[in-house]
Each structure stands twice: as structure tokens, then as C-alpha cells.
Amino acid sequence: MRAMKVLTVLHSHNSGGAEHHALQLMKGLRARGHEPMFAGPMDGWLGDQVRAAGLAWHHIPLHGLIDFPSVLRLALLARRTGADLIHGHLTRGAWYAGLAGKLARVANVATAHSDNAGRHFGRADRIIAVSGAVARFLERQGYRPERIRMVHHGIADIAARLPQDARVRTRAALGLAGDEPCMLMAARIVSAKGHDTALQALARLKNQPWTLLLAGNHQRDLGPQIQALAAQLGLAERVRFLGLRDDVPALMAASDLLLAPSRREALSLTLLEASACRLPIVASTTGGIGEVVEEGASGLLVPPDDPAALAAALGPLLADPARRQAYGARARARYETGFTEDAMFERTLAVYREVAGS
């Protein structure tokens, strides 16, 4: 296949799953001999990362949904650079990629990252759904199944990059005892992630040994409220608010299970990272989580917003190291067979070839 010029469009100023995924795609395309470019606001996390990675970029503000100067600039950019394809992410990126693509007569693809936002994908030649749950949601919104392609996220093998003593060193740095069960939540502290449900469940397990690590900015969003809830429930000494971390794989190596009691989740990259790191996962039965976590094999699934059910799942697992190890081994096998980075790129490039005729 010849090299393709792909113009990535995403409006964001924060760090989240869609931003990490778009950055991963751009870096991976370049590594595979293609020519990625970014178009969007450069005054945020993604803009900083694009610059740091040495990727080609063009600052286009994409104000709201009626920024016609941005549409025109994007269309002219696609024509001037000879882009083969415009790839929009999230609803705003999909809207602008669709408009600019039609104006410039350039093929366009849009990725739907969630199962609760289905507007503005109408001009996309193909819609990539990051999970089966998202694909089904899009169909319920009226998009024809033949326009939708499901491509699971995939990640590099982060476990292979960790030093052999990562667990020992990280646990020592955190002051964790050698045999103390440790749980990790690595997510933005927002309502959708269910931090409150996690704390309410763990308040029922005060008689068991455990520590919960929370990797996420606890100064923003619901961080202060969750800190207050931990104190109110008498968990302040057992819940560690670590802030934003750039060493999440090391935290996973130090942990014994990943906790993900989300209220809404399309397909979390954190679940894939945990699977690659052989971590069992206790999560909610929402969105695409069940496409990663095999109930009773690589982890346990409970209803969202149900602290009692979550506590009932966690208690026995925290007390059973052998069971955690067996679940972790199955999680790793699940990653290797369905969620590698190479598999994601092959499927994404297949969609690109389909719409761009390359």
C-alpha cells in the first residue's frame, strides 16, 4: 500500500482517551511510513504532545459548530497538502472533518469514542466505532450499519517496557507492604468513572487489608468532593490521591487489580493497559467494558452504581492471590488475541483504504 497523507482533526484542550488515541494513531502512522498531520487548537494537552512528538501541525481553532472560517481553512489545508483522508475524532472533529471533506472533495472518516454522543457523524464516509457497544448505539441513532466499522482500541505492550523490578521499586516508593493488596483507579475524577461508588464499596471492606491508588487530577473536576467523601467514610488513610501521573504502567505493576466502576464507558485504554500488565479487573457492566473483561475469567463485572455488589465482588478477590493471578493471566491472553496496537492499525488502515481507494 502506498503512503497516505492523513489529516487528523480533534478539538480538545484536555487529556483524555480520545486525545491519547489520536496521538497514538498519528505516531503509529508515521512509524509505518505514512504522513500524519494534526489540525485543531494547539493551546492544550494534545497540541503540546503533537509539538513534542515532532508531528506536522496546523492551528485551527474550531470554535463551536458554526466556525465557517475554520471549515474553510481546514478544506484549503486538505487540498494544499494533498491529503488523502481527513479523520475527525469526537463529535466536533467529525462535524468539521465532514464539512471540510465534502468542500475539498477529500474522503473523510470519523471515530465515535462514546455511546452517548451520536450527532454530527452524518457526512462521514465511514464511522469507526471503538467498541461494539458504540456501534450498536450509532445504529440506534439511525446510522446505517454498512457505514459503521468497529475497530477496537489497541495498545503497545507496555508491560514489556517495564524493568523487571518495577513492582518492587514502585511499591517501595509508595510505602506499600510486600503482601498488602493494592487496587488502582487510573481515570479522570469525574462522575462517569464512579469514584464515589468505589469508595462506598470499600467502606464496607474496612476489616480487610487494602490500599486504593487514585491516579488523576484531584484538584479539578470532582477531585475535591471525592477527597471529602474519602474522609467522611473514614478512608482517608487508605486512599492515595496521586494526582496526574506519567508512570501509570509502573503503578499497574505495583497493583494487584484494576478498579473501574464506570457509569459510562465506550472502551477504556486503561482496561487494555491493565490487561497487558496481567492485572485482573473489577468493573461495571456498562458500554464496551464487557468486550475486554471476561466475567469470571479475566475479572469480575458488577452493575454500575451498586456499592454492595462491588464490595461483594472485591472482598473475596482481595483475599485470594491465586485467583487474582489466574485472572491476570487470562487478561494478558485477552490482550494478546484482540487488543494489540498492530491489530488496531491493520483494521484502521483497512478503513482508510476502503474510503480513500488506496
N, C-alpha and C positions, 0 to 999 in steps of 0.2 A: 504494500500500500504506500502511495506517495505521501510525503509530509503534508500535513494540513495546518492551515492558519486558523486558530480558534480564538474568537474574541469572547472573553468571559465578562458577564455583566452582573453585578450584585451591588445593591445599596445597603450599606451597613456601616456603623461606627463602633460596633461591639464585637466581642469574641464569642462565637457560638458554634454549634455543629455545622451549620451551612457554610460559615466562613472558613472553618478548618477544612471542610470537604472541598470547597472551591480552590483553596490554596493547594491542597493535595493534588487535585486534578491538574492544575497548571504546572506544578513542579513535575508531576509524572509525565505529562505530555511532552515537556521539554526533554526529559530524560529518555524518552522514546523517539526522539528525533522530530517532533512536531514543533510548531511555533505558537505558543500561547501568548495572549495579550490580555491585560485587565483594563476594563473601563468602568469607572464608578468613582465615588468620593474617595479621596486619598487621605482624608483627615481623620482616620480611625485605625483600629487594630489591623484590619486587612490591608489597608494602604501601607501601613508601616511594614507589614510582613512581605508584601509584594516588593517594596523597595529593597528590603534586606536580602531577599532571595535573588535580586538582580533580574527580575522579570520585567518585560515591557509593560508600560502602563500609560494610561491617559486619564487625566482627572475630568470626570463628567459628573456634575452634582446630582442629577436625577431627583430634583425636588418634587415631592408628591407624585401624583399620577398625571399631571397636566403640564409638565415642563417641556413644551414643544421645542425650545432651543436645544435641550438635551437630546431629544429624539433626533433632531436634525444633525447634531454633532455626531451622534452615535452612528447614524446612517452614512454620513460622509466618511467617518473613520473606517467603517467596514469596507466601503468602496475604495478609499485611498490606499488601504493596506492590503487589499486583495484577500480579505478574509473569506475562507471557505464556509464558515459557520459562525453564528452568534449563539452563545449558550447563556441563557438567563437563569438565575437562581432566585428562589423565593418568588412571591407574587409580584413584587415591584420589578425585580430583574426580568421576570417572564414578560411583563407588560411592555417594558422598554425594548427588550430583545425582539418581541413580536412585532411591535410597531416599526422599529428600525429595520428589521429584516425584510418586511414587506416593502418598505420605502426604498431600500437599497437593492432589493431583489436578491437577497442572500438568505440561504437556508437558516432556520433557527430551531433550537431545541430549548426546552425549559425543564428544570428539575423542580419537582414538588417535594419539599422536605417535611411536610407535616400533613396530618389527616384532619385538619380543621380550617384550612385556607385553600379554597379551590377556585377562587376567582382569578381572572386575568391570564389564563393559560390558553385562551381561545385561538390566538394567532400562531401558536407553536406548531411546527410541522410534526414534531413528536414530543410527548411529555414523558420524562423519565420520573418514575415513582421510586422512592428509595426503599420501599417495602411493599409487600402485598397488601397490607392494611391501607397504605396510601393509595395504591392502585384501585382498590375497591371503593374508597372514598371518592376518588375522581369519577369513577363510573356512576356513583350515586348522584354526583353533581351534574351529570349529563354528558360527560366527555365519552366519545366512542371508544370502546376497548381497543380497536385496531390502531388508535393513535397513541396508546399508552404502552410504554416499555418498562418493565420492572427491573431495576438494577440495584441490587443490594450494595450498601457501602462495603468497602474492603479496606484493610489497613496493612501496612508493613508489619513484619514480625518484630514487634518492639521487644519481646522477651529475649530474642536472640542478641539484641544490642546491649543488654544489661550485663554488668560484671557478675561473676559467679557469687560474689559475697554481697550482692545488693541487698538481700533480705537482712542479713546480719548487721550490715553497716547502717541501713536506714532505720531499723528498729532500735539500734543503739542510739542513734541521733535523736529519735523520738522518745527515748526513755521507756521503751516497751520491754516488759519481761519476756524471756525467751519463749515461754509457753502460753502467754496471755493472748486469748483470741482477739483479733483486731478486725474491725469492719471499716470499709471505705465507701464514702459517697463522694464522687467527683463530678460536680454539676453546679450550674448557676443556682444560687439560692433564691428560687422563685417558686410560686405556688405550684406550677406544673410538675415540679420534681418531687414534691411530697416530703420535704424535710420534717414538717410537723408530724406527719403520720409516722415517720421513723422514730422520732423522739417519744411520741406517745406509746409506741410499741415497746421501745426499750425501757420505758419507765416501769413496765410490767416484768422486766427481767433484771431488776436491781440485785437480786440474790445470786446472779451468775457473774463470773468474771468476764469482762469485755471492755474494749475501748472503741469509740467511733471516731474516725478521722473525717473531717469535712473539708474537702479541697474546693474552694470557691470564695469569691469576694464577699466577706461577711460585713463589709462596710456599706454595701449597696443593696438594692432590691429589698428582699425580706430578711437580709442578714441580721440586722439588729433585733427584729422580732423573734427570730429563731434562737438567737443568743439568750434573749429574755425567757423564752419558753424552756430552754435547757435549764436555766437557773430555777425557774418556777417548779419544774419537775424533779429537782434535786439531782440533775445530771451534769452539772457544770464541771465537775472534776473528771468526768469520764468521756466528755465530748470535746474533741480538739478542733478548734476553728483555725485552720492552717492558712486561710487566705488563698489568693491565686498562686498556683504552683506550676513550675515548668518541669517538674520531676514526677509527674503522675505515674509513669511506669515503675519508678523506684518505690513509690507509695504502694502500688499494687503488689510488688514483690514482698513488701513488708506486711501485707494484709493477708487475712485468711478467707475473706469473702467480700464480694461487692454487693452493696445495698442500693436498690433502685426502685423505690415505691412510687413511681411516677403516676400522676393523674392523666398525663398526655405524653405520648412518645411515639414518634414515627419509627425511627431506628437509630438508637444512640451509638455513636462511635465508642463511647466509654464501655458499653457492653462488649463490643468486639475486642477492645484492648484488654479487658478483663479475661475474656476467653483465651486470647493469645497468651496471656500470663498465667493460665491454668487456675484462674480464680473461679470458684463456684459463685453463682449469682442468685440472690433472692430479690425478686422483682414483682411488679404488678402485672396483671393480665390486661394490659392496655396497648393499643396501637400494634406496632410490629415487634414488641418485645418477645412474644412467643415464637417468632421466626428465628430468634437467636437462642433463647433459653429453652431447653428441652425439660419439661416438667418431670421431676424425679430422676433425671439422668445427668444434666449439667447444672441443675439448680432447682429452685422452687418458685412457683408462681402463686400469688395471692390476689384477691380483689383489691382495687385501689381504695383508698380512704377507709381501710379496715385495720386499725391498730391491733385488735385482738387476733385476727388471722395472721398478721405479720409476726406478732410475738410468738404465736403457736408454731410458725414455721422456723423462726430464728432460734428459739430455745434449744430444741434437740440438735440442730445443726452446729450451734456453737459448742455443744458438749461432745461432739463426735468428730474428732480429727480424721479418722479413717474415711468416714462418709464424705467429708469435705474434700479429701484427696481424690476420691473416686469421681466426684462431681467435677473437680478441676480437670482431671484427665479427659473426661468426656467433653468438657468445654473447649479444651485445646483441639480435640479431634474435630469438633464442630467448626471451629475457626478454619482449620486447615482444608476442610472439604467445601466450604461455602463462602468464606469471607476474607480471602486474601486480596491484597492490593492488585496482583496480576489479574485475578478473575474479574475484579471490578473494571479495570482498564480495558480488558478484552471486550466486555459487554458494552461499555460506554462507547468505545471506538466503533463497535458494530452499529450502534445507533447513529453515530456521526456519518458513517459510510452510507447508511440507508438514506439519510436525508440530503447529504451533500453529493452523493453519486460518485464518491472517490473509491 
